[in-house]
């Protein structure tokens, strides 16, 4: 931990407050997690705040957070109160839709969802695909992420949905923080590194039942993990019109690595970035994705807790399929061929006809 010499301020309804915080916590994570600001304060000058009031967090006049107050707690005996605020990405998670997306680019989908929610759109990458999919009872975040998952299949870029300065943006995940190296001599206060195979799945059996007859159709496995750790098997029922092998591979789970470190406070350490770490006691050495960050200011100290991921993977949603449409049209003198509609992961453009 490090003694705070920086100026931390919050602005509520235009009023700047920069003293008498008992606890300030600013946090966020990947996978659709909104950034959150939590403040504990012992000054009754803030009792005029209301639910829904806009709030900003600044450090040395640099804006770090912009959002709205969602929760206020007042404690009579302590003479203190606390508040909790979320940035505008919370509206993508809290609103669900029924949509039929057809032949639209990811940015068109982004603008449509944000437009309906009254959210401002910021930066986003160039469109490379068009998307067609049904979105039934899906959150705004899931719909936007599904569109950029399709684009990810084409260009292999890793995208994440973020909120910067009150604008919903699509960012490239995994950018390395240059000139930042966390080591046990200067930065790291505490570190924990664990490995586990408790949740390992290294073999998937694909089966099908037809008129009460069971058939084993295929098997997908991680042979090196099987040899080293033994067999951990799961099963998956065959489904038409999907890539069953692809889905089975997605179910495989290898050796799980987890790491948590506490470092001297640094506002640049935010989820979605990659950071270099060198901690010899736990043998935690390498470049890792920040999966979650929590910045805490209390008792004159500022420190940052980080949850680290060993892989830079995109948060994805499962692709849904259109139900088959039965066409009863017949042509004179010709037998109409049946058409099957399947999802085209390779092209990322909805549906293709398969004879």
ZIMO-V972009 format. One record per backbone hydrogen bond with DSSP energy under -1.0 kcal/mol. NH is the residue of the N-H (numbers start at 1). CO is the residue of the C=O. E is the energy in kcal/mol with one decimal. If there is no record, write none. Layout:
# ZIMO-V972009
nh->NH co->CO e->E
nh->NH co->CO e->E
This chain:
# ZIMO-V972009
nh->4 co->300 e->-3.5
nh->9 co->58 e->-2.5
nh->10 co->17 e->-2.4
nh->11 co->56 e->-2.1
nh->12 co->15 e->-2.2
nh->13 co->54 e->-1.1
nh->15 co->12 e->-2.3
nh->17 co->10 e->-2.8
nh->22 co->40 e->-2.2
nh->23 co->40 e->-1.4
nh->24 co->297 e->-2.1
nh->25 co->38 e->-3.1
nh->26 co->295 e->-2.4
nh->27 co->36 e->-2.5
nh->28 co->293 e->-2.0
nh->30 co->291 e->-2.1
nh->36 co->27 e->-2.7
nh->37 co->85 e->-2.5
nh->38 co->25 e->-3.2
nh->39 co->83 e->-2.1
nh->40 co->23 e->-3.1
nh->41 co->81 e->-2.7
nh->42 co->20 e->-1.3
nh->46 co->43 e->-1.4
nh->47 co->44 e->-1.6
nh->49 co->46 e->-1.8
nh->52 co->69 e->-2.8
nh->53 co->50 e->-2.0
nh->55 co->67 e->-2.3
nh->56 co->11 e->-1.7
nh->57 co->65 e->-1.9
nh->58 co->9 e->-3.0
nh->59 co->62 e->-2.3
nh->60 co->7 e->-2.9
nh->62 co->59 e->-1.9
nh->64 co->57 e->-3.2
nh->65 co->57 e->-1.4
nh->67 co->55 e->-2.4
nh->68 co->86 e->-2.3
nh->69 co->53 e->-2.1
nh->70 co->84 e->-2.9
nh->71 co->84 e->-1.9
nh->73 co->82 e->-3.0
nh->75 co->80 e->-3.1
nh->79 co->75 e->-1.7
nh->80 co->75 e->-1.0
nh->81 co->41 e->-2.3
nh->82 co->73 e->-2.8
nh->83 co->39 e->-2.3
nh->84 co->71 e->-2.3
nh->85 co->37 e->-2.8
nh->86 co->68 e->-1.9
nh->87 co->35 e->-1.7
nh->90 co->87 e->-1.8
nh->91 co->88 e->-1.5
nh->93 co->89 e->-1.0
nh->94 co->90 e->-1.8
nh->97 co->138 e->-2.8
nh->99 co->135 e->-2.9
nh->101 co->133 e->-2.1
nh->104 co->131 e->-2.3
nh->109 co->105 e->-2.0
nh->110 co->106 e->-2.6
nh->111 co->107 e->-2.6
nh->112 co->108 e->-2.2
nh->113 co->109 e->-2.4
nh->114 co->110 e->-2.3
nh->115 co->111 e->-2.4
nh->116 co->112 e->-2.0
nh->117 co->113 e->-1.2
nh->119 co->114 e->-3.0
nh->122 co->168 e->-2.8
nh->131 co->104 e->-3.5
nh->133 co->101 e->-1.8
nh->135 co->99 e->-3.2
nh->137 co->97 e->-1.0
nh->138 co->97 e->-1.6
nh->140 co->95 e->-1.8
nh->141 co->92 e->-2.0
nh->143 co->139 e->-2.2
nh->144 co->140 e->-2.3
nh->145 co->141 e->-2.7
nh->146 co->142 e->-2.3
nh->147 co->143 e->-1.7
nh->148 co->144 e->-1.9
nh->149 co->145 e->-1.9
nh->150 co->146 e->-1.7
nh->151 co->147 e->-1.6
nh->152 co->148 e->-2.0
nh->153 co->149 e->-1.7
nh->155 co->151 e->-2.7
nh->156 co->152 e->-2.2
nh->160 co->171 e->-2.1
nh->162 co->169 e->-2.7
nh->164 co->167 e->-2.5
nh->167 co->164 e->-1.8
nh->168 co->120 e->-3.1
nh->169 co->162 e->-2.9
nh->170 co->123 e->-2.2
nh->171 co->160 e->-2.8
nh->173 co->158 e->-2.7
nh->174 co->272 e->-3.3
nh->177 co->274 e->-2.9
nh->180 co->177 e->-1.1
nh->182 co->276 e->-2.8
nh->184 co->278 e->-1.4
nh->187 co->183 e->-2.4
nh->188 co->183 e->-2.4
nh->189 co->262 e->-3.6
nh->190 co->262 e->-1.5
nh->192 co->260 e->-2.5
nh->194 co->258 e->-2.7
nh->196 co->256 e->-1.9
nh->200 co->197 e->-1.6
nh->201 co->253 e->-1.9
nh->202 co->232 e->-2.1
nh->203 co->232 e->-1.3
nh->204 co->220 e->-3.3
nh->205 co->234 e->-2.1
nh->206 co->218 e->-2.6
nh->207 co->236 e->-2.1
nh->208 co->215 e->-2.5
nh->210 co->213 e->-2.7
nh->213 co->210 e->-1.2
nh->215 co->208 e->-3.0
nh->217 co->206 e->-2.4
nh->218 co->206 e->-1.5
nh->220 co->204 e->-2.5
nh->222 co->202 e->-2.6
nh->226 co->222 e->-2.1
nh->227 co->223 e->-2.3
nh->228 co->224 e->-1.8
nh->229 co->225 e->-3.1
nh->230 co->226 e->-1.7
nh->234 co->203 e->-2.5
nh->236 co->205 e->-2.8
nh->238 co->207 e->-3.8
nh->244 co->242 e->-1.4
nh->247 co->243 e->-2.3
nh->248 co->244 e->-2.3
nh->249 co->245 e->-2.3
nh->250 co->246 e->-1.8
nh->253 co->201 e->-2.6
nh->256 co->196 e->-2.7
nh->258 co->194 e->-2.7
nh->260 co->192 e->-2.4
nh->261 co->306 e->-2.1
nh->262 co->190 e->-2.7
nh->263 co->304 e->-2.8
nh->264 co->187 e->-1.3
nh->265 co->302 e->-1.8
nh->269 co->266 e->-1.6
nh->270 co->268 e->-1.5
nh->272 co->290 e->-2.6
nh->273 co->270 e->-1.5
nh->274 co->175 e->-2.5
nh->275 co->288 e->-2.7
nh->277 co->286 e->-3.2
nh->278 co->182 e->-2.8
nh->279 co->284 e->-2.3
nh->284 co->279 e->-2.2
nh->285 co->283 e->-1.3
nh->286 co->277 e->-2.5
nh->288 co->275 e->-2.6
nh->289 co->309 e->-2.1
nh->290 co->273 e->-3.0
nh->291 co->307 e->-2.7
nh->292 co->307 e->-1.5
nh->293 co->28 e->-2.5
nh->294 co->305 e->-2.3
nh->295 co->26 e->-3.1
nh->296 co->303 e->-2.8
nh->297 co->24 e->-2.7
nh->298 co->301 e->-2.1
nh->301 co->298 e->-2.5
nh->302 co->2 e->-2.2
nh->303 co->296 e->-2.1
nh->304 co->263 e->-2.5
nh->305 co->294 e->-2.9
nh->306 co->261 e->-2.9
nh->307 co->292 e->-2.7
nh->308 co->259 e->-2.7
nh->309 co->289 e->-3.0
nh->313 co->311 e->-1.2
nh->334 co->331 e->-1.4
nh->340 co->354 e->-1.5
nh->342 co->352 e->-1.3
nh->344 co->350 e->-2.0
nh->348 co->344 e->-1.8
nh->352 co->342 e->-1.3
nh->354 co->340 e->-1.8
